[in-house]
Amino acid sequence: MDLTNQQPPWRRLAITAAALIILAVLFSVIQTNGIIANLPKRDDLYYHWALAITWLLIGFWFVRYINRLFTKFASKQKNGAARAWVIGRRILSALGYLFVGIVTLHLLQVQISSILVGGALTGVIVGIAAQSTLSNLFAGLILFTVRPFTIGQTISFRSYYFSSVEYTGRVIDVNWYYTTLQDGDRHRVLPNSTVILSAITVHSKQETRSFDLTVPYRVASDTLVQDLQKATGQTITGEIKTFGPDHYILQIHVPAQCPLETVRRVLDQAFA
């Protein structure tokens, strides 16, 4: 049985969330119209705290149950999908704990409105200060959800953020904030907010790229192609296109996954 094709636990999530909301309403009714309303004032505080602690324990159990549902499902997914489900699990957990906390404050008769106003102002200030971080975070969430590429693929990015310079490499990591490409011995770390605004080219394993090289006559074309193949471990072919007074034009065909930095280094040594 293919575990990666199992359906997400939306039904259990909906039932659990509905049960949590019904319990919150029930606890609120007990506080305002139930037994506590008829208790002596001297015992009022103790019963409010007992009710709040009881709700807190039950609410935390429900949120942890939802957390376990998503953790179990994410563990059976492939790498990219698993990360997306982990992010979704964390967001739902945060919302669940926030809901439990608000209801707890209500049961303790704390004025939530003033806290929410202060929290909103704080959120605006923090949001402005962390705008770059948040944009990368949400861009990472989009990449995990849409998955325009996967780890191990060779891709190219072109964007006005990079002054229209194209970056090509093999994807070795995608996290919440950055996408990392390997280009030969170099690692290029690109912010996710720029990645989702870039033109993305996903290269197939059979795809090749062609480059025209101006080669002096003292460098033999066969020797140059053999040096490139030895350095990169890839099948590289070349053909002479035209001849000049002191050079010739050699067109080489390089596989898409071939590290261009290694090609540059070989050419630099050959033409030195």
JOLINLIN-V413668 format. One record per residue. N is the residue number from 1. RES is the residue in one small letter. NEAR is the number of other C-alpha atoms within 8 Angstrom. Layout:
N	RES	NEAR
N	RES	NEAR
This chain:
1	m	2
2	d	5
3	l	7
4	t	7
5	n	5
6	q	6
7	q	4
8	p	5
9	p	9
10	w	6
11	r	6
12	r	7
13	l	9
14	a	8
15	i	8
16	t	10
17	a	8
18	a	8
19	a	8
20	l	10
21	i	8
22	i	8
23	l	8
24	a	10
25	v	8
26	l	8
27	f	11
28	s	10
29	v	9
30	i	10
31	q	13
32	t	8
33	n	8
34	g	9
35	i	8
36	i	12
37	a	8
38	n	6
39	l	8
40	p	6
41	k	6
42	r	5
43	d	8
44	d	10
45	l	8
46	y	7
47	y	9
48	h	12
49	w	10
50	a	8
51	l	11
52	a	12
53	i	9
54	t	8
55	w	12
56	l	11
57	l	8
58	i	8
59	g	11
60	f	10
61	w	8
62	f	10
63	v	11
64	r	9
65	y	8
66	i	11
67	n	12
68	r	8
69	l	9
70	f	12
71	t	11
72	k	8
73	f	11
74	a	12
75	s	7
76	k	9
77	q	10
78	k	7
79	n	6
80	g	10
81	a	11
82	a	12
83	r	10
84	a	11
85	w	12
86	v	11
87	i	9
88	g	8
89	r	11
90	r	9
91	i	8
92	l	9
93	s	12
94	a	8
95	l	8
96	g	9
97	y	11
98	l	8
99	f	8
100	v	12
101	g	9
102	i	9
103	v	9
104	t	12
105	l	12
106	h	11
107	l	14
108	l	9
109	q	6
110	v	7
111	q	8
112	i	9
113	s	6
114	s	7
115	i	8
116	l	8
117	v	8
118	g	8
119	g	8
120	a	8
121	l	8
122	t	8
123	g	8
124	v	8
125	i	8
126	v	8
127	g	9
128	i	7
129	a	6
130	a	8
131	q	8
132	s	6
133	t	8
134	l	9
135	s	9
136	n	14
137	l	11
138	f	9
139	a	13
140	g	15
141	l	11
142	i	9
143	l	10
144	f	11
145	t	8
146	v	6
147	r	9
148	p	5
149	f	7
150	t	8
151	i	10
152	g	7
153	q	11
154	t	13
155	i	13
156	s	12
157	f	12
158	r	12
159	s	13
160	y	8
161	y	6
162	f	8
163	s	6
164	s	8
165	v	8
166	e	9
167	y	7
168	t	10
169	g	12
170	r	13
171	v	15
172	i	9
173	d	8
174	v	11
175	n	7
176	w	11
177	y	12
178	y	12
179	t	13
180	t	12
181	l	14
182	q	13
183	d	13
184	g	9
185	d	7
186	r	7
187	h	9
188	r	8
189	v	8
190	l	10
191	p	10
192	n	14
193	s	10
194	t	10
195	v	10
196	i	8
197	l	7
198	s	10
199	a	7
200	i	8
201	t	7
202	v	9
203	h	11
204	s	8
205	k	7
206	q	6
207	e	8
208	t	8
209	r	8
210	s	8
211	f	8
212	d	8
213	l	8
214	t	8
215	v	10
216	p	9
217	y	8
218	r	4
219	v	10
220	a	7
221	s	10
222	d	6
223	t	8
224	l	11
225	v	12
226	q	8
227	d	9
228	l	11
229	q	11
230	k	8
231	a	9
232	t	10
233	g	6
234	q	9
235	t	7
236	i	11
237	t	8
238	g	10
239	e	8
240	i	9
241	k	8
242	t	7
243	f	7
244	g	7
245	p	4
246	d	6
247	h	10
248	y	13
249	i	13
250	l	14
251	q	12
252	i	13
253	h	11
254	v	13
255	p	13
256	a	12
257	q	9
258	c	8
259	p	11
260	l	8
261	e	10
262	t	11
263	v	11
264	r	8
265	r	8
266	v	11
267	l	9
268	d	8
269	q	7
270	a	8
271	f	8
272	a	4
